[in-house]
Amino acid sequence: MAILTWASIYTVNPAAVGYFYGEVASGNNYGLLYAIAKGSGAIYGGVLTAIMIESLGWINTMVVSGLFGIIAALLAIPLLWKIPKPPKKS
């Protein structure tokens, strides 16, 4: 599943940033969001995972991670209604 969904980082996400934040500084905005997401994940992700595995165990950690993934997907649904329509060509 990870291999099948990995490409969105490089194709869909930059386009979405351009739609939501404007095309003028799309590259800068995407770079900033990508760096913040990957940087914070690299710094805090391993520590948080180790703490969760130590206190909850492997199975419960995976269940919590799955629930967080589902919650993130549900939180992204309202963004679908905010996607701007392309301009009509005359």
WOPEGI-V729446 format. One record per residue. N is the residue number from 1. RES is the residue in three letters. OMEGA is omega in radians with two decimals (* if undefined). NEAR is the number of other C-alpha atoms within 8 Angstrom. D_LAST is the distance of its C-alpha to the last C-alpha in Angstrom with 2 decimals. Layout:
# WOPEGI-V729446
N,RES,OMEGA,NEAR,D_LAST  N,RES,OMEGA,NEAR,D_LAST
This chain:
# WOPEGI-V729446
1,MET,-3.12,4,41.95  2,ALA,3.14,5,41.73  3,ILE,-3.12,6,40.86  4,LEU,-3.09,6,38.10  5,THR,-3.07,7,36.46  6,TRP,-3.03,7,37.13  7,ALA,-3.12,9,33.91  8,SER,3.11,8,31.79  9,ILE,-3.03,8,33.39  10,TYR,-3.10,7,31.77  11,THR,-3.05,8,28.38  12,VAL,-3.06,9,27.28  13,ASN,3.10,10,28.96  14,PRO,3.11,12,27.36  15,ALA,3.12,8,23.85  16,ALA,3.10,8,24.94  17,VAL,3.09,12,26.40  18,GLY,3.12,11,23.18  19,TYR,-3.01,10,21.32  20,PHE,-3.04,8,24.14  21,TYR,3.12,8,25.39  22,GLY,-3.06,9,22.48  23,GLU,-3.05,7,21.65  24,VAL,-3.11,4,23.63  25,ALA,-3.07,8,27.03  26,SER,-3.14,12,26.23  27,GLY,3.12,7,28.99  28,ASN,-3.13,7,31.52  29,ASN,-3.13,10,30.83  30,TYR,3.12,11,31.05  31,GLY,3.13,8,34.19  32,LEU,3.14,8,35.80  33,LEU,-3.14,8,35.13  34,TYR,-3.14,8,36.29  35,ALA,3.12,8,39.40  36,ILE,-3.11,8,40.33  37,ALA,-3.10,8,39.96  38,LYS,3.13,8,41.87  39,GLY,3.13,8,44.37  40,SER,3.09,9,45.33  41,GLY,3.14,9,45.49  42,ALA,-3.11,8,47.76  43,ILE,-3.00,8,50.02  44,TYR,-3.07,8,50.33  45,GLY,-3.13,9,49.48  46,GLY,3.14,9,52.72  47,VAL,-3.14,8,54.91  48,LEU,3.12,8,53.48  49,THR,3.12,9,53.77  50,ALA,3.12,8,57.37  51,ILE,-3.13,8,58.27  52,MET,3.14,10,56.75  53,ILE,3.13,11,58.52  54,GLU,-3.06,7,61.78  55,SER,-3.05,6,61.65  56,LEU,-3.04,9,59.85  57,GLY,-3.06,9,60.44  58,TRP,-3.05,7,58.07  59,ILE,-3.12,7,57.09  60,ASN,3.08,9,56.34  61,THR,3.12,12,54.37  62,MET,3.10,8,52.16  63,VAL,3.13,8,51.72  64,VAL,3.12,8,50.76  65,SER,3.09,8,48.30  66,GLY,3.10,8,46.71  67,LEU,3.08,8,46.48  68,PHE,3.09,8,44.81  69,GLY,3.11,8,42.23  70,ILE,3.11,8,41.53  71,ILE,3.11,8,41.32  72,ALA,3.11,8,38.86  73,ALA,3.12,8,36.62  74,LEU,3.11,7,36.84  75,LEU,-3.14,7,36.06  76,ALA,-3.10,8,32.85  77,ILE,3.13,8,31.52  78,PRO,3.10,7,30.21  79,LEU,3.13,7,27.99  80,LEU,3.14,7,25.96  81,TRP,-3.10,6,24.82  82,LYS,3.13,6,23.76  83,ILE,-3.11,8,21.36  84,PRO,3.12,6,18.05  85,LYS,3.09,4,15.00  86,PRO,-3.11,4,12.41  87,PRO,3.11,4,9.30  88,LYS,3.11,4,6.34  89,LYS,-3.11,3,3.75  90,SER,*,2,0.00
